[in-house]
């Protein structure tokens, strides 16, 4: 490219959003990319306009480019000097000092120079085009494969039929909520008051509940499609790290499709976790000021969270999101359609943002992430994890009871409420070393259901998520959904499809706790696998 017209500031401005999107395309929708992409291009334009006094357009473009490099380089610079002290300065002040020096000194040299910098414009234009081509080529196959494909949504439009009884259904997924015995053994927390309160309201609490999978996307894909993921894993292969098929299985999940087909309105809440943002629901509810996980990652490269802590503190934004969902559940709304409400609450899972009274946790010094297990323990100790988790759980319990009461009071008839965690917490989990991890902490999950008596009679203590909607939809929709064998699988973060059956470990834990193997009130049929199997 021989043109000396300076296009490269805009090419470089577009690169961070597009590159991050290409890296996370398996979980990130293009709609989440458009806002930061547009704002970044706007920033480049504003900088160019503010430098209009510079008559040399090549100098103006080069200075704009350097400011954008520093803007998106603030986060990497902060990480580079983390825990470093120089001249007695704390890391935060040292970062700011170095950042201003990097801005000031090259700018002064550029302004004092007599060169035209036309050659720089041609060079950087070409570099910018090559740089931007890489992420664009990466996302192009996915954009082409997604265009015009509605095959996965045919069940959602297959409705028209109605049911004699159509109660509102609330599926509230509490990320990382631990089972009572795990809370007592590892967290020294007695959860009996909360469980007794649920029991007094008519809930069935599965005392020996366990998850089918130990990662959110695996667990929720299984529960909302009422099947195991063996065939999906076989297609992906044991070495695959592509979580895109799990995301697709969640977007077009079978439970929402069946209920929509019987006249239900599908409602979802913002989660803050890109993998479980169900924006294609009939109604997507989110607070006014909401930053997605993708946008939060992009912000971490910039000085914005540092400069505007009171407005864009990511911990505060996540706290407001969780509070919004908990406060909004059960609010009366006009309309006669029954609702299937899906709320994935990233709590009590880290980040730890609430103390036991609901106040903010202000002593977290690490950058905002939704990390867990040993990924988080790079920043906090196991003891801190336990303390933070215990406090956050206590507050979430208070909010959940208020939300349950609001749902019960606002519903015209008896609603169906499912409180269920996708998996347990991870204070003692090391992702790539399961042999040194406490597997029971992660596998033992929480499950409490407020359901009609005919459904309640089919519930049992060791209920797993894969069978939850088989029981419910089997009764409500008169569907032929035989129960599957309750199995639990572990897989590492790097290899999500390499399933290791840990069911026997959980059976041994139950036998050791109760003195005998847990009894079931339903037979154990053979397991069924695959997203499309029944």
N, C-alpha and C positions, 0 to 999 in steps of 0.2 A: 504493500500500500504506500504510494508516493505522496499522497496529499499532505499538505502542511497545515491543514485545518485541525485544530486540537479537539479530537473526539475522545481521547484517552481518559480524561477525568471522569467522564460518564461511564466508560467501559469499566474502569476500576471501581467506580461507585456501585455498579451493578454486581460486581463479582462476589462480594461476601455473601449476600443473600442467595444468589444462584448456586454458589459452591456449597453452601451449607444445605440448601434444599436438595441438591444432587446427592450429597452424602447421606441424607436422611429421607430420600424420596419414598422409601418403603413404608414410612409412617406419616409423612407430611403432605397435606393437600396443597395444591397450588394457591388456594385462597389465603393460606397463612403466609405465603411468600410475597404476595402482591403489595401488602401495606409496607413492610420494611423495604422492599425494592423501590417502591415509589418515593418513600421518604428519603432514601439514600440518594436517589437521583435529584430530588428536590434540594437536598443539602449541597450537592455538587453545584447545582445551578445558583444557589444563593451565595456560595463562596465566590464563584466566578463574578457574579454581579457586584459583590462587595469589594472586589479588587479591580473594579472598572477604571480606577484612576491610573492603574498601570497601563501605559499606552502599548507596550509590547505584549501582544496576545500570547506569545509563546512563554514569556515569563509568568503571565497571569495563569496560564494553564498548568505550568510546572509547579507553581506555588499552591494552586488548588489541589493538584495531585498529591503533593507532599502533606498537606493538611488532612486529606482523606486517609492517607497511609497512617498518619499518627492517630487519627480518630479511631480507626479500626485496630490500631496496634496498642491501644492503651491497656486492654486486658492482657495480652501476651507480655507486655512490659511489666505490668503489676505482678504477674505470675513469676517472671524472671527474677525479680528482686524480693520475692516473698521470703520473709524471715531473714532478710539481709539488713544489716545496719551499717551505715557509712556516715562519718562525721557526726555520729550521735543521733542520726535521723531515724525515725521509725519507718518501716517499709512503705506505709501509705504516703508519708511526706516525701520520702526518697523517690517514689514513683512519680509524684507530681513534679518534683524538681527536675528529674531527668527528662520527663515529657516536655516541660517548658523549654529546657535547654535544646532538645532535639527540634523543637519548633522554631526557637528564636535564632539560633546560630546559622542553620542553613538558609533561613529566610533572609537574614541580613546579607549573607554572602551572595545570594541570588539577586537581591535588590541592588547591590553595589556593582555587580558584574556588568560589563559593557557588551557581552556576547548577545547574539540574537536568540539562541536556543532553538532555532528552527530544526536543527538535526535531532534534538531531543524530542520534539513533537513527532517527527516521522518515526523515530525508533519506538517511542512509547505507544503510539497509535498501533503499530504492528504487534507489540507485546500484548497490548490490551485485547486485541482481536483474538490472538492465539489463546490468551488466558481465559477469555470468556467462552471460547469454542469448546473447551474441555468439559465444563459442567453442562453446557447445552447439549452436547452429544450424549452425555450421560443420561439426561432426562428425556431425550427425544423418543426413544423406544417406548417408554412408559406412557408418554402423552399420546402417542399414536395408538397404542394397544387399548387405552382407556376410552378413546373417543368413540362415541356412539354405541357403547356396549351396555345394554340394559338387561342382559341375560340373567344377571344375578338378582334382579329385582322383580321378576315376574310374579313371585309369590306375594309381594306386597300389594299388587294390584288385583289379586285374584279374589277380592272380597265380594261383599254383597250379602253373604249369609249373616244371620244374626243368631244370638244365643238367648235362651230364656232368661238366664242370669248372667249379667256381664259386670262383675265387680271391677272397680279400679284395681290395678295391680302395680305395686311398688317394688322394684328390685333395687335395693340399696346395697351396693358393693363397698364394703369397708376395707380399704386396702391395708393388708398387713395386720388385721385384728386377730389377736391370739386367742386360743381356746383357754378355758378357765384353769385347767390343771397346769398348762404351760405358764400362765400368768403367775400362778402361785409358786411354782417350782423355780422359775428363772427370774421373775420380776418381783417376787415377794409382794404380790398384789392380790388382794381378795376381791374378786369380782362378783361375789354372791349377791350383794345388794342390788346390783344392776340386773343380774339374771332373775332374781326373785321379783323385781319390778316388772320385767317382761312377762314372767309367768303369771303374775297377778292380772296382767292385761290380756291374758289368753294366749300367749305365745308358747309354741313348742320349741324348746332349746335342745339341740342335738348335742348331748354331752360328750360324745366320742366322734364328733365331726372331723373330717379330714379332707384336704383338697386333692384334686386329681393331678394338678400340675403346680409347680412352685414358682412360676413366673406369670405375671398378670395377663399378658396377651394369650398365653397358652391356656390358662385357667378359664378366662372369660370366653375365649373361643369355644372351648369345650362345653361350658355350662350353657351358653346361649345357642349353641347348635345341638345340644343334647347328645353328644357323641364323643368318643375318644378320637385322638388325632393321629393314629397309627398310619393310615393311608396317606395323609398329608405329609407326614414325616418320610414315608417311603418315596413319595414323589420328589420331595426336596433333597433328600439324601442326608446322610449323617453329618457331613461336613458343612452343610449350608448354614449361613448366618442370616439369611434373608427372612425377615419377619413380615414382609409384605403380604404373603398369603394369609397370615394370621389377622392382619389388619382388614384384609378383604373379607375374611370369614366373619369378622365382627360387624363390619358395615352392613353386610347382607345376611345377618344372623337369622336363623330359622325361627326362633321364638317370636321376634318382632314381626317377621313375615306372616306367621300363622295367625297371630293376634290381629294384625292389620286386616288380614283376609276375613276376619270375623267382626269387623266394624270397630276395632280399637284404634284410638288415636295414639301415636307413638311420640312420647315426649322424652327428651334427653337433657341432661345438664352438662355444662362445661366442666371439665375435669382438671385442666392444667397439664394433663399428660397427653401428648399428641396421639399416642396409640389408641386411646379410648375416647376421642372426641367424635361424637355421633352427630355431626352437623347435618346429615341428610334426614334426620328424624322429622316428623310432621311439625314439631316445635322444638327449637333448640334454645334453652334458657341459659343466660350468662349474665354476670354483673356488668354494669356500664363500663367500668375500667377493667379490662381483662387482657392479660398478656399470655399468649400460648407458650408452651414449652419451647417451641422452635424460636419464637421471637425473643424469649428469655435468653436462650443460648446466644443469639445474635447480639443482644444487648450487652452480654458479658465481654464482648470484644471492645466495647466503647467506654468512654468515661461517663456515660449518662447515669448509670446506677450510683456511681461515686459522687457526681455533682448534684444529683436530684434525689437524695436518699429519702426525703420526706414524701416525695410524690411517686417515685418509681422504685422504691425499695421492694425487691422481688419477694422477700419474705412477707412483707406487709400485703402485697398483692395476692399472694397465695392464701394468706390468712383471711383476707376479705372474700376470696372465692369460696373457700370451705365454709365460712360463716354464711355466705349468701345461700348456698345450697341447703344447709341445715335449717336456715330461717325460712326458706321458700317452700320446702316440702310441705304439702298439705294445705297450702293457701287456697282458699276457694276461688274458682274460676268459672266464668259462664260457659255453657255448652252442655249438651246432653250426651255426647259421645263418651263411652268409657275410655279410660286412659291406661296405657302401659307406660309407666314412668321408670326410666333407667337412670340411676344416679350412681356414678362411680366416684367415690369420695377418696381422694388420695390422703388419707388420714385414718388411723393413727400412724400410718407409714410416714417415714421422713419425707420432707424436712420437718423438724420439730419446731413448731411455730406458736404453740399454746402452752401456758403453764396450767396447773390444775384448776385455776379459777377463770381461765380463758384470756388471761393477759398475755402480752407478747413475750416471746423468748428473745432477749436482746444480746445474749452473750455468744452468739454464733458468729465466728470470725471468717468461716470459709465461704467461698463463692456459692451462690444459690444453685443447687442441683436437686434432682429427685433421686439421688443415689441411695443405695442401701447396702447392707452386708459389709464385706471388706472394702468395697468402693467408698463407703462412708467412713469406715473406721480408719482410713488414712488421715482423717481430720479429728475424730473424736474417739475416746476410749470406749470399751465395752461398758464400763461402769457409767459413763456419761450417757451412752445410748439407753441403758436401762432406766436411768433417772428421767431423762427427757421423755422417753416413751410412756412411762408410767404416769407422768403428769398429764401428757397430752391425752392419753386414753381416758383418764378420769374426767376431763372436760368434755371429750367427745361423747362419753356416756350420758352426761347431763343434757347435752344438746339432742342426742338421739331420742331420749325419753320425751323431751318436749316436742320433737318432730312427730313421733309416733302418736302422741296425744292429739296433736293438731290434725293428723291424717284421720284418726278415728272419729274426731268430733266433726270434721268438715265433710265426711263421706255420707252420702244419702243412705247407702246400705253398708253392709260389712265389707270393707276392702280386703284385699290380700296384700300382706306386707312380708317381704323376704329381706331379712338382714343377714348378709353373708359376706365373709371375707374371701378374697381370691386365694389367699395363702396366709401363713403366719408371718411374724416379724423375723428379723435376721441379725440379732445382736451377736450371734455365735456362728454365723454362716460365712464361709469362705468359698466363693463361687467356684473356683477351679480346683478346690481341694475338699470335696464332700466327705472324705474319710476323716477329716479333723473337725467337721462341723457337727453341730447338734441338729440332726435332720428333723427330729420331732418338733422343734420350735417352728420350723418353716412349713412343715406338712400339716400339722394340727391347726385347723382353721375354726372360725366361729360361724355358727349357723343357727338362726332363730326365725321361726315362721309363724305368722298369724294367718291361718287358713280355715276354710270351712271344715266341719267335723268329718265329712267323708274323706277329705284329703289328709286331715290330721291322723286318722286311723292308719294311713299308709306310711307315715313317717317312722323313722327308727333312729337310734342314737348315733350310728356310724354313717349317717347320710353324707354323700359327697355331692358337689355341685352338678356333676353330669346327670344325676338322677332327679334333681330338684324340679326342673320343669317337665321332666317326663311324668312325674307324679301329678304335677299341677295341670299341665295341658292335657294329660290323659283323662283327667276328671272333667276339666272345664270344657274342653273341645270334643270330648268323647272320641279322642284319637287313640289309635293302637300304638302305644309307646311302652313296650315292656321294659322293665328295669334292667340296667346293665350291672355287671359285676363292679363293685366299688374298688377301684384300684388307685394307687398313688404313685406318681412318677417324678423323679428328680432329673433335671438336666442342667448343665452348666450354662453360664451366660454366653460363652463363646460358641457353644454348640447346643442351641435350644432344642434340636430335634433328636439328640442322642438320649433317649429316654432310659432311665434306670428304674426298675420297679422296686419301690421301697415299701410296698404294702405290708410285707411280713414284719418289717421293723415296727410299723404302727400297730399291728396286731399284737406283737410281743409287748409293746408299751402298755396297751390296754389290758393285756393279761396280767402283767406285773402290777398294774395299778389296782385292778379289781379282784385279783386272785383267780380269775378265770377268763377265758376268751369271751369277748362280748357277744351276746346273743342278738340275733336279728329277727325281726318280725316278718321278713319277706324272704323268699328263696333267693339263692345266688345263681342267676342264669349266667350263661357265657357272655363274656364282654363282646361288645361290637365296636368296630373302629371305623374311622373315616368320616369326613365331613358330610358326605351324602348318604351314609348308611343309617339304618334305623334299628 
